[in-house]
Amino acid sequence: MPVRLRAIVGYVLAMVTVAPLVWLLVAVLRPADELFAVTLPSRLTLDNLLFVLTEVPIGRYMVNSAIVSVAVTVIALVLHSMAAYALARLRFPGRQVIFSMIVSTLLVSLPVILVPLFLVARELGLLDTYAGLILPAIFHAFGIFLLRQYYLTIPRELEEAADLDGCGYLRRWWQVVVPLSRPVLASLAVLFFLANWNAFLWPLTATRDPDLRVVQVGISTLQGQYGSAWNYVLAATVIAAVPTLVAFVLGQRRLVEAIKTSGLK
């Protein structure tokens, strides 16, 4: 394919990708009665954004999402890193079977286990609590898989040198492996944060208290049974997207580096 033709195709694909985002930004600044008009807006207004910021507790929703997302990200990185290191370096019976079982959970989506997960959370008294939002979201097989693949690329000689200094497995993991795995940990932090910030189904199921609503559930309350304030929904969506955009921009370079290093195609 000629270079010029490839450039044209690239520009067209970029326009197709960016067009919905541009429409979203323009729609947020439109007056409510022109929201779905195909013409340019007669005027630009901040009324939709101001209404969401002043009349809707969007700040509370975003704080709840931040608490859950940060807590899940930090706890998951520590536990996933330890589990991946054990699967990559320790020798024990059934290691491959355990790893295969962990990876196989990627085939099970949340709706499949939603009812039993809800029943377990109810029996443990986790409904309408931050713990109920955080604990079920910690485990994810992709994090363990990605970290294990990365740890397999770390030369054993580095750990053997630490072993000569009297370091056990825990100190080797903390003082040797963790510092070397900062790129992949940073990429996973971005992925975990984005996934939990955008979580909707489990927070909707596990909470009824309005003070515990996360941002995605809060946005859904702007949609009624007989009508929806789409101008406010779009405005809240733009506001809620700002932290995710910042997190992705800050971590995208390390995300690409980690995917290349782990051998994913």
N, C-alpha and C positions, 0 to 999 in steps of 0.2 A: 504494500500500500504506500503510495507517495506520501512524503512528509506533509505536503499542503493538505491532502485529503484527510490525513490523520488529525491534523490540527483542527480542521473544520468539524470533524466528528467529535473531537474533544470539547470544542466550544459549544456545540449543540447539546452534548450530554451535560455540560456544566450549567447551561441555561435551563435545561429541564429540571435539574436538581435544585437550582437556586430559585426558580420561579415560584414554587409554593411558599418559600420563606418570604420573598418579596411581597407576595399577595397578603400573607399574614400581617406583615408590618403595616402595609397600606390599609388593610381592613381595620386594624386596631385604631388607626388615626382617622377613620371615616366617621361621619355622623351615623347614628343608629339607623336612620331611615334609608341610608344609602349603602348599607352593609353588603348586600348582594348585587349591587349595581355593577354592570360590566364596563361602565365608563369611568373616567377619572373622577375622584371626589371633588365636589364643589368647594370644599374647604377642609382643612385639617384641624383636628381637635384632640385635646388630651382628656376629654371628659370621661372616656371609657377607662383609661388608666387611673385617673383620679378617683373615680367611683370605686374601683377595686381596691385601691390603696387606702381609702378612707372608710368605706362602708362595709367591706368584706374583711374578715380577720385573716387576710392572706399572710400577714406577718407571723401570726401564731402557727398557721399551717406550715410555713416554711421553716420555722424553728423546730417544729416536731419532725419534719422530714430531715432536717440537718442533724438532730440528735440521733435519730434512727440510722441514717446513712453513715455518719461518722463512727458510731458505736459498732455497727456491723462491719464496717471496713477494717477498723483497727483489730477487733477480735478475730475476724476471719483471716486476716493476713498472718497473725501470730499462729493460730491453730493450723491453718493450711500449710504454712511453711514448715512447721514441725512434722506434720503428717507426711508431707512430700519428702522431707529429708529422711525420715524413717524408711519410706518406700524406695528411696533411691540408694541409700547407703547401708542400712542395716540388713543383715541376713537372718531370716527367721522363716520357719515353715509356713507355707500358705501366703507368702508375700504377693506373688503374682495373682493369686486368686482374689485376695483382698483388693488389689489395685483394679482388677477387672470388674469386680462388683461395684467399686466406687465409680468407675467410668460409665458402667451400664446405667447408673442412675440418671445420666444425661438424657436417656430415652424416656424418662418419666416426667411429665409436665405437672405444674402445680395443680391444675383443675382435677387431675386424677387422684391426688392425695388430699384434696382440700377438705373433704368431710372428715376423714380420720384425723387429720391434723387439727381440725377445729375441735373434735371431741377430746383429743389429748390435751390441747391447750385449756379447754374448759375444766377438765378434771384436775389440772395442775393450778387452776386459778390464775391463768395468764391472760384471760380476756380483759380488755379495757385497761391494759398496762403497757408501759414501754417495753417490759421484758417480753410480753407476748408479741410485740412487733419486731423485736430484735432477735431473740433466740432462734425462731424457725428460719430466719433468713441467713444465718451464719454459714451453714454448710452448703458448699457448691462444688461439684466434682470438677468443674473446669479449672478452678483455682488450684486444686491439688494436682491435676494433670499438667497444667502449664508449669508449675513450680518444679515438679518432678523432672520433666523434660529438661528444664534449665539446669537443675542440680546435676544431672548426668553429664553435662558438658564441663563441669568444674573439675580441674585436675585433682586426682586423689593425692598427689604429692603434697599439696597445700595442707590437707587434713592430716596426712601422715607426719608432717613437720610439727603440727600442733599436738599430735599424739605423743611425739617424743618429748614435748614440753610438759607432759602430764595432763593434757586436756582430755576430759571425758567427752561423750557425745554431745552433751548439752552445751559445754563451753565451745566445742568445735562448731556447733551450729550457730551459736550466738556471736562468736568472735571471728569466725572465718567465713562461714557460708552466708550469713545474713548481710554483712558488708558487701560481699561480691554479688549479691542478688538484688541490689537496689534498683536496677532498671526494671526487672520483671515485677518486683514488688510495687514500684510506682505505677506500672501499667495496670496491674491488678487493682490497685487502689482506685484508679480512675474508673475501671469497669464496675467494681463493686459499688462505688459511690453513685454512678449513673443509674445502675440497675435498681438500687434501693430508693433513690430519689424519685424515680419514675414508677415505683411499685404502686399497684392499685388494688388488685384482687384480694390479697391477704389482708392488708390494712382495712379494707372495706368489710371483710368478714370478721376480723378479730376485734374491732372497736365500734362502740356505739356512742361513746362519750365525745361530744363536739370538741372538747379541749384536747383530745388526742388525735384529731383528724390530721392526716398528712396532706401535703399540698395537692396531690392528684385526687384524693377523695374530696377535699375541699372544693376543688374546681367542679367536680361532678354535682355538687349541691346547687350550683347555679342553673342546672338543667331541671326543669319541673316536669310533671306528668303531662300537662297540657300545653306547655310552651317553654321555650328556652331563651334566655337572654344571651344570644350568641355573641353580641358585641362585648359583653362582660366576660364570657367564657374565653374568647380570643385574647382579651387584654390580660386576664389571669394566666393564660398559657404563656404569653410572652414574658411576663414577670417571673413565672416559675422556671422558664428555660434559661434565665440568665446564669444561675449558679452552675448548671450543667454545662453551659457553653464555656464558662471560665475554667471549669475542671478539665474539660476536654482539650482546650487550647493549651493549658499548662502541661498536660500529660501526654499529648499525642506523639511527640518525638520519642519518648521512652516506650510508649505503647508499640510503635512500629519496630523499634529496636528489639524489644522483648519477643515479639512474634517472629522476627527473623532469627534470633538466637535460639529459640526453642525448637526450630525446625518445622513449624507449621507452614503448610502450603496455602 
